[in-house]
Amino acid sequence: MNWLTNFIRPRISSIVKDQKDVPDNLWQKCPSCEGMLFHKEFKANHNVCYHCDFHMPIKVYDRLALMFDDGVYETVALPKVPHDPLKFKDRKKYADRLKESQAKTGEKDAIIIARGGIGGQNAVIAAFNFAFMGGSMGTAVGEGIVRASEEAIKTK
C-alpha cells in the first residue's frame, strides 16, 4: 500500500475530473530535438519543427496544395498498365504488394499527376506518394511520367 497511489492520486483525480478533457492528439514530439509540437502550428509551418527546423514527411496532396497557386489543382488520370508484366517476386509477389498499397492509400500507383498554376503559369507536377510502397517505381510510374510530359506539352 502506497500512500501516493491510495491517497494522493484519488485526491488529484477528483479535483481534475471536473476539468475539461484535453485530447491526447493535440501535440507530437519532434524526432530530432524531441520538442513538443502543437499540431496546428506544426501544420502551419508545413511539417517543419519550429524548434530545430527538422523537416518531417508531408502527405503528397498537402505538398501539391503548397506548390500550386491558392492550393488549387486537378489530378490527371494515370494510364492503364499491366500490373506485373515481369511476374516479380521476392518475399511476396509484387502484385500482392501492389494490391495492399492500393487498399492502404486509395491510389492506383506511387505517382500523382496534377496540373494547375504556379506563379500564374500553367504547370504539371508528377509527385511520388511515399506512402505507396515507399515511392516504388513500377510500370505505372514510368507511364505516369510520360503522361505528365504529354500533359505539360498539351497545356503549354
N, C-alpha and C positions, 0 to 999 in steps of 0.2 A: 504494500500500500504506500503510494507516493502522495504526499500532500499537494504536490503541484497538479497531478492529474485528477486527484479526488476533490480538491477544494478550489484551487485557483482556476483551472480550465473551465469547470462549470460556471464559475462566477463570471469569468470573462465572456463566455458564450452567452450567458443570459443578458449581459449588457449589450453585446454586439449583435445579438439575434434581431433586435428591433431595427438595426441599421439597414439601409437599402443594400441588397446583394449586388456585388460588383462581379461582372462576368470575368471568367478566367482568361478569355482570349483577347483582351484589350492590349496586351503587351507581348513582345517577343524579345528574345535575347540575341544580340549580335554574336555570331560565331567567332569573330575576330577579337573584339575588345571586351566581350561579354557585358556590354552596356545594355540597359533596358530601353527598348524602343516602343513608343506608343504607336499603334497601328496607323492611325490617321496621319500622324506626322511622318511616319516611315513611308507610307504610300505617296504622300505629297512630295516627298524627297526622292521619288522614283526608285524605291528599294535600295537606297544608299544610306548606310548608317550615318546619322548626324553627329556621332561622337568621333568616329575614326575614318570616315569616308570609305568604308568597305562596301563593295558592290555585291549585292545578293541577286540571285536569279529573279527574272521578271517574266511573267507569262507572255507568250508570243502575241496575243491580242492586245495586251496592255502596251507592249513595245510598239506595235503598229499604230495604236492610238496616239502615242507620244510623237511618232515620226510624221504623221500626216497632219496637215493643217486642220485645226479645230478637232482633231481626233476623228475626222470623217473619212471613211474609205469604204470600198466594197471589195469583197473577195472574188477571185476568179476561180472557176471550177477547174479541178485537176483533170487531165486526160485519163481515159480508161486505159489501164495497162495490165498485163498478166501479173498475177500476184507473186509467183515464184518460178520464173522460167528456168532457173538453174537447179531447182529442187534442192536448195541449200539446206544443210542440217549440221548443227554442232551438238550441243546437249539437247536442243529442242529443234523442231522443224521451224524454218523461217516463216512458213505460212501460219503456224500456231502463234508465234511471237507477234506476227502482224495482226492477227485477229484479237489478241489480248490488248495490244496497244490501241487498236481501233475502238474497242469497247471501253478502255480506260479514258481515252481522250475525246472520243466522239469525232475524230478526224479520220480521213482516208489514209493519209500518209504523213511523213515528217516535215512536209513543206507546206507553207501557206502562201498563196499568191494574192496580193492586194494591189488595188490601184486607187489613186486619189491625187490630191495636190500637196506639194511640198514647196513652200515659199511662192505659191501662186503658179507653179509649173506642174504639168502633168508628170506623174511618177508611177512606176510599177516597182513593187518590192516583193522579192521572193525570200521569205524568212523561214528558218528552221524552227521547228517546235521541239525543243529538247525533251519535253515530257513524252514524246513519241519515240520510244526506243533510243533515247539519247541523241536524237537528230540523225539516226542511221540513214545512210543514203541508199535507198532501194531504187527500183526501176522507176517508180512514180516520181521520185525526186529529180532524177535526170530529165524526165519528160516535163516535169513542172518548170525546171529552169528554161527549157526550150519554150514552153508555153508563155512564161513570163517575158522572155525576149521578144516573142512574136507580139504579145500584148503591148509591150513598150513601143515597138515599131508602129503598130496599128494606131496607138493613141498619141504618137509623136512625143 
